[in-house]
Structures are given as structure tokens and as C-alpha cells.
């Protein structure tokens, strides 16, 4: 695996190699979704002053596919590639409570109605989630429309 650059040996340990990294970077849950989501997440994070993520279902869990983080401590739980428990296709409320987070979510839908993921703004308690709902929903609609173009 070292010769194929899947892993790289560093002293007595192994880590992800260049080839595995390249393969990971090319992964897409839906064509152009990550490319378009990154810009929308940056705009959403700036507008809400809260970390924003694109989440997609993956093997019974929710995979953070892209993120725009406003707080360094959010990177531990919400970095792209991390997973969180799933409950009916959405973030798990118990997980949120354990981490004192509230996720304001909106589904990203194609014009056909198919859901390809969700955008969430992740607030720390006691920030108000009520005022964020419209902003997050608008970002999800914008992303869904861009995927159709």
C-alpha cells in the first residue's frame, strides 16, 4: 500500500497517503454539490455568524460533507468527513444537547423534489434559532436551484 501511495510511513506510524487523499478529494455525494455548497456555506456563515455545514446521509449516519466554521471549537465535531448520529434523516437531538448545540436545518432539494442533503447552521445554546430558519431555508433553496442549472 505504501508503493501505491495509499498510505505513507512516518517513523513507526502510517498515515493517509497522497493517492488516498486524491481519491477522497474527488468524492461527491451528488454532481457539483460540494463545489456549489462551499460558496453558499461561506455566505450563510457570514450572514448568521454561526458555523454552517452541508450534511448528507451516509450508512445510517449523517456525514458532514462541507463546512464553513466560525468557531475553532466547532472543527472538532463538524469538520468535513466527520459523522454524527442520524435520526429520521436529520441531526440527532440527543447529540446536539450533549454538545450544547442547536442545528437549524433545511433540506437541499432538486427541482424534482429529490433531497440530496441538508444545510444547517449550528448555533451554541442559548442563541436563538427562530431568526435563522428563513436564512437557512433560503440558502438551501438557492443551492438546490443551482444544482439544477
N, C-alpha and C positions, 0 to 999 in steps of 0.2 A: 504494500500500500504506500510505502514511502516512495518507491520508484515511480509510482503513478501520481504522486503529489496529492494523494487523498489525505494523508497525514504527514506531519513534519516532526522529526525527533528533535527535542530540545533537552539536552542533558539526559536525565532519566525519565523524561515525560514525553508524551505525544500531544500534539495539538492539531487543529484543523489545518490541512494543507491548502496550497494555492488552488488546486483543481476543485476540491470540495467547496472552497469559498466561491469560486466562479460559478459552480453549479447552483449553489444556494442563491446567489445574486440574480440568477436568471429565472427563478421560480416565480410564477404568477398565479394567484387564485382565480383570476379572470383576465383576459387580454386587456392590457393598458391600465388595469385597476390601480396598481401601485404607483405608476408614473403620474396619473391624474390625481390620485388621493394625496400624495405628498404635498402638492401645492395647496389643495383645499384644506388639509390639516394645518398647514402653516397659517393660512388666513383665519381659520377658526380659532386657533390658539391665540393669535394676536387679538382677535375680536373679543374673546371671552377671558383672556388672561389665565387660561387653565390648560393643562395638558390635554391633547386630543389624540385619539387613536382610531385606526381602521381595524376592525375586528372581523374575522371570518371563521365560520365553523370548521373544525378540523378534528376528526376522530373522537367525537364526543366532548370536545373541549372547545374553548374559544382561543384562537390564535391571534396575537397582536401582529398584524401584517405590516403596519407602518405607524409611525408616531411623530408628533411634534410636541416635545416635552418642555414645559415652562419651569418645572422644578426639578432639580437634580435628583432628589429622593424618589421621584416618580419613575426614574430609569430602572430602578431595581425590580419593580413589579410590572412595568409597562413597556419594556424595551421590545422592539420588533424581534419576533421569534419566540417570545415567551408565551405561555398559555395560562389561562385562568379557567376555573370550573364553569361549565355551561349549565344553564337551567332554562329550558324551553327556548333555546337559541339566543339567549341574552346573558349578560354578565350575571353571575350568581350573587344574589343579595347578601348571603352569609359572608362570602369572600369580601364584599365591599365593606360590610360592617366591621369585620375583623381588622381591616386596614384603614378604617375611618374615611372611606371614600364613597362618593355618590357618582354614579355614571348616568349622565343624561344622554340617551341613545336615540338614534333614528336609523331606520333601515335604508340601505342603498339599494334601490330597485331600478331595474331596466324598464324601458317603456312597455315591455311585455308583461311586467308585473313580477318577474323573477327577482328574488332577493339574492344579492351577491355578497352581502356583508352588512356591517353597520358602522356608522361613525359615532363615536362617543366623546364627550367632553367629560373629563374626570375631575371632579371637584373634591376638595377636602372639606370635611364637616367643620363648621356649620355653614359653609357658603350656600347661597340659595340656588336651587336647581330650577325653580319656576321660571326665572327670566331667561334661562339658557335654552329652553326647549325649542322655541321658534328659530333661534340662530342655528342650532344643531340640525333641526329638520330642514332648514333652507340649504345648509351645506350638503346634506345627504341627497337632496333633490338635484342640486347643481352637479354633484358627482355622477349621479345616475344618468342625467341628461347628457353629460359629456361622454360617457361610455357609449351612448347610442350614436354619437357623431362619427 
